[in-house]
Amino acid sequence: KAINGISNKDIKAFGQYALTAHREGVVLQDDFIQGQRVDAGDSVMLLADEKQLWVEAKVSPNKKLNLSIDSPAVLKLEGQSYNA
């Protein structure tokens, strides 16, 4: 009886929910599957804030570098230079 009382409009809305993050970002990974039940506050996605990017560099431990925190750097990638 309850199933028959569901309108076509209600059926179209099933399974469609807006997920709102507390910050802007790009989805790197989603940690849920279709049909999974989640509760308020559960983490379901991994977001990256691309306003500030990180670069990891492998440098020989024998190489002496005189770097301090907040030292400026230039990243060269595919013929382009980026100040960091």
Secondary structure, DSSP 8 states (H G I E B T S, - for coil): -TTTT--HHHHHHTT------SS--EEEEE---TT----TT---EEEE-TTS--------TTS-----TT---EEEETTEEEE-
